[in-house]
Amino acid sequence: MTRISPIPTTRASNLLITQRLTQQVQNDQLALFQAQNQVSTGRRLFLPSDDPTAALRGMNLQRLLERREQLATNLNGSNSFLAAADTALGNVSNIITRVRGEALGVANTVSTEGDRQSVIEQIDRALEQLVNIGNTTIQGRFLFSGSRSLVQPFDYNGAFVEYHGNEKTLRSHVDLGLLFDTNVPGSQVFG
């Protein structure tokens, strides 16, 4: 509340005394109204002009909270993208291990031409599977096309595999001032 101003009683007209008392009562009512609003709403400030310094601190804090919220969203998106890439790479590893075992089974042994042809067909199917894994998408983006995430990274024409991505990575802010790679170019994964 505001302080009470003394009213001079000497050489003051009744009109001046009445005006000062009325102004004092109005200021007290305003202060009481502001205190009631603060108690009922739990807010200390209603307008930035009530306390400019505190309002500026509050706006900076609000901005920081919004940035942290966006960073959490970025982190969740990056985690899902990397988890999908991890799953795809696990599938690649399984396919390569299986094909390698089959190829070693017919290499340098007494195998029939049919056995070798069967392994060649398995290798061709594995190559198609690897191209399909290389073209995996999540949230409308290709996992292994580098920073060109809207371009299908691999084409397979039956004889050759062509890479259309690039060598760059996508990066995302995961903390204030910290960028993190959220993908791996297909050229690094598949050679």
N, C-alpha and C positions, 0 to 999 in steps of 0.2 A: 504494500500500500504506500501511498505517497505520504510525505511528512505533513504535519500541520504547520501552516505558516501563521505567525502571530499577526494579529490585526492591530495596527496602531490605533490607540484610542484618542490620541490628542490630535487636534486639527484635522480630523478626517470627517468627511461628510457621511451622513447616513447612507446615501446612495453608494458611495465607495465601499463602505463596510458591507452592505447588502450584496453588492456585486462580487466581492472577494469571498464572502461566505458561500454564495451560490456556486461560484467557480470551484471552491474547495469541496463542496458536497458533490458536484458533478465529477470531479477528478476521483474522489473516493468511490463513487458508484462505478465509474469506469474501471478502476483498479479491482473492485470487488467482482465485477462482471468478468474481467479477464482471469482472475483467480478461480472463479467458479467454472469457467470454460476449461482451464487447465486441469482442474480436478476431474471434471466429468469426461473429458476426452482423453486424458493422459498425455496430451501434447503440450509442450512448453511454448512452442512457437506456432503462430498462425499465419504470420506474414514474414517474409525475409527481413523486412524492416524492423521487426520486433527486436531482433538481435542479429545484425549482419554477420558478425564473426561466427557465431554458432550456426547460422544458416549456411554459410560457406563450408564449414566443417561438415555439416550434414549432407550437403550436395556432393562434396568430395567422397564421403563415405558411401553414399548411394551409388555414385558412379563406380566406385571400387567393387561394391557388391554386385552390380550388373556385369562388370568385367569378369568377376569370379564365376558368376553363373554361366556366362558364355564360355569360359575356359572349361567348366565342368561338362558342358554340352560338347565342346570340341574333343575333350578327352574320351567321352563315351563313344563318339563317332569314330575316333581313331582306334579305340580298343576293339570295336566291332569289325572294323576294316582289317586290323592286324590279326584278329582271331580267325577271320575268314581266310586270310592269306596263309596262316599257320595250318589250318585244316587242308587247304589246297596243296601246300607243300608236303604235308604228311601223305596225301594221296599220291603225289608225284614220287615220293620216296618208295612207297609200296609198289607202284607200277614198275619202277626201274629195278628194284630188287627182284621182283618176280621175273621180269624179262631177262635180267642178267643170269639168274639161275637156270632158266630154260636154255639160254644161249650157251652157257657153260656145259650144260648137259649133253649137247650135241657137238660141241667143239672138240676136236682131237680125239674123237672116239669112233668106234665102228657104229655109225648110225646110218639108217637108210635115207634115201633121198626124200621119202615121204615125211620122215621125222624132221628133217631139216626144213622142208617146205612148210610144215606145220609151225615151226618156230618162227620162220620168216613172216607168216601170216599173223602170228601173235605179236611180233614186233611192229608190224604195220598197224594193227589194232591199238597197240599201246601208244604208238605215235599219235594216232587220232585222239586217243584219250588224253594224252599230254597236251595236245593243241586245245582240246575242249577245256581242260583245267586252266591252261594259260589264258583262255578267253572268259574266265569266270568274272561275273559282275556282282557287285553288292551296292545297294542304294543307287543304282543307275550308273555306277562307275566301274570300269574294268580294273581288276586288281593289279595286273602286271604290265600296264602300258606306260609306265613312267608318269610324267606330268601331263601326258596327253590322255587323260583318263576317260575321255569320251570316244576314243578311237579304238576299234577292235585291234588288239596287239598282234594276233597271229592269224595267218592264212595258210592253209594246207591244200595243195593241189594234187596230192597223191604221190608226188615225187620230191617236192621241196616245201619247206616251211619258211615263210617270209614274216619278218618282224616289222610292224608298223609303228611301234611305240618309240620312245626315246630313252635316253640314259638318265634323265633327271628324276627326282622323287617329289612327291607331294609332301608338304610340311604343314604342320598345324601348331598353333599356340596351345601348349598344355599347361603353362604357368606364365605368370607375368614375365615377359622377356625371354621365354624359353620355347624355342621351336623344336619340333620332333618330327622325324620322317615317319610318314604313315603308310608308305608302300615301298615295294622293291621293284625296280625295272625288270621286265621279263628277260632282258639280255643277261642280267646277272644271275637270275634263277635258272634259266634253261640253256644258257650259253650261246 
